[in-house]
Amino acid sequence: MSSMSVQIELTPRAKSAVTLAVMLAAIMQMLDTTIANVALPHMQGSLSATQDQLAWVLTSYIVASAIMTLPIGWLSGRYGRKNIFVISIAGFTLTSLLCGAASSLNEMIAFRILQGLFGAALVPLSQAIMLDINPKEDHGKAMAMWAVSIMIGPILGPTLGGFLTEYYSWRWVFYINLPFGAVVLFIILSLMPETEREERPFDGLGFFALAMFIASIQLILDRGHHLDWLDSLEIQIYCTAVLASLWVYVVHTRTAKNPFIPPAILRDRNFATALVFMFFIGLILLATMALLPNYLQNIMGYPVFDVGTILAPRGLGTMLSMFLLGKYGHRFDPRALVFFGLSVTAYSLSLMVEFDTFVPADLIISTGFMQGFGLGFVFMPLSILAYLTLEPKYRAEAAGLFSLVRNFGSSIGVSVAFVLLARGVQTQHAYLGENITPYVTSMGLQQLPQIFHNEAISGLMLLDMEINRQAATIAYLNDFKLMMWVVLAMLPMVLLLRRPPTTSDNSVQA
């Protein structure tokens, strides 16, 4: 991505084909953040991994993508936007094949890291190309279309992943990328012209410091639970790396002639506020989508395909919000739309807090629909508001930073959700277990079903399994409650966003 706005002239047919290709590429990249969620229990046996370790299958991809997003602006400016996009889609497709063929957890994590590195460019470059091939007066429409691809990817992931896992194999959640990657590669090579290249200095120290900061935080969250946090020397080293890299980055940015992220970007109030929103949206969206499949399979006992079907209405909710925004969104203040979307999302999470071990499927479907509906109302207006007052020359760096923050929020959300879940299960199991004794009259064994009265090992095992199920349910609900409070805390931040100065170019249109 060059630092300056580029206008690419294409025939209507070529423009439609390129639009389809870049949206498909963005969907593929975002799809792979969640498509493996419903397949994780099936991967567990094949890869000989624990549930906690399987979280790395998700976070390794997201973190690698987040880190590699950082230099995309420089790489595409230096070597050409088309060249980087072609390399990215080709590498992403090849590594998808390798992920599907993985035979161990270490192989899967290594291939997912490579997949994330190659896929990092797809979202920011797709956004930049959408702006390049459309005139300025159509940028609102282009961003609305782009937002659809970003939102639909993670939401369709569980549905498609459930279908492929149930009727084929979990490996097909990765193999499915092969034909679509080939189509995108063909269209871009055939129809997309190359953009002008420019010589730009690369801030290697700034990139290294920021990458070290992100990676160290992720390692703390992924490893801390297993190593007893600060009691471990390894975690202490990671914490030191976080502080040192942050200090180096801040000092270097204030003194460097060409810092990795121009400070002027963060001084734009709309964009800076939008970054905070995107961090928490990534956190809520991916954390919820990571928890629900496990909850439905392990607690509710749903088959994997049914899980995907139950989660599908979330995508329908998003599609409905996109339609309404496209048709009527320009009549409303985008800030009001963001507030409305957050309110709906918070309400859906408040309903999820009331789940139990026998929650009806229609309640799960309705909450998912509302959540997708609400997040759609947040994402699209926010994507437009973020660039209202930003200088065009910073568009490339801003698009990369936007994707970085969303991915970073997603990785943090997934890691924190699984850490809190594991800790919560242990805590609740201990609390519930201490009350199941013959000596506690308020909850003695006589109050339990007859099957648990057997003094044999089988009766005790069944009792422990039920306690564990109840403990896991409470832990899941506590995670949902935390997400609800996070969304409620975001509501006042809407006041920090500036209203669009005009409606001609910046309205939400379809």
HELIX and SHEET records of a PDB file:
HELIX    1   1 PRO A   12  LEU A   31  1                                  20    
HELIX    2   2 LEU A   40  LEU A   47  1                                   8    
HELIX    3   3 GLN A   51  THR A   69  1                                  19    
HELIX    4   4 ILE A   72  TYR A   79  1                                   8    
HELIX    5   5 ARG A   81  GLY A  100  1                                  20    
HELIX    6   6 LEU A  105  GLY A  119  1                                  15    
HELIX    7   7 LEU A  122  ASP A  132  1                                  11    
HELIX    8   8 LYS A  136  ASP A  138  5                                   3    
HELIX    9   9 HIS A  139  TYR A  167  1                                  29    
HELIX   10  10 TRP A  172  TYR A  175  1                                   4    
HELIX   11  11 ASN A  177  LEU A  191  1                                  15    
HELIX   12  12 GLY A  204  LEU A  227  1                                  24    
HELIX   13  13 TRP A  229  ASP A  231  5                                   3    
HELIX   14  14 LEU A  233  THR A  255  1                                  23    
HELIX   15  15 PRO A  263  ARG A  267  1                                   5    
HELIX   16  16 ARG A  269  ASN A  294  1                                  26    
HELIX   17  17 TYR A  295  ILE A  299  3                                   5    
HELIX   18  18 VAL A  304  LEU A  311  1                                   8    
HELIX   19  19 PRO A  313  TYR A  328  1                                  16    
HELIX   20  20 GLY A  329  ARG A  331  5                                   3    
HELIX   21  21 PRO A  334  MET A  352  1                                  19    
HELIX   22  22 ALA A  361  LEU A  385  1                                  25    
HELIX   23  23 PRO A  392  TYR A  394  5                                   3    
HELIX   24  24 ARG A  395  GLY A  433  1                                  39    
HELIX   25  25 THR A  441  MET A  443  5                                   3    
HELIX   26  26 LEU A  445  GLN A  447  5                                   3    
HELIX   27  27 GLN A  450  HIS A  453  5                                   4    
HELIX   28  28 ILE A  457  MET A  490  1                                  34    
HELIX   29  29 LEU A  491  LEU A  496  5                                   6    
END                                                                             
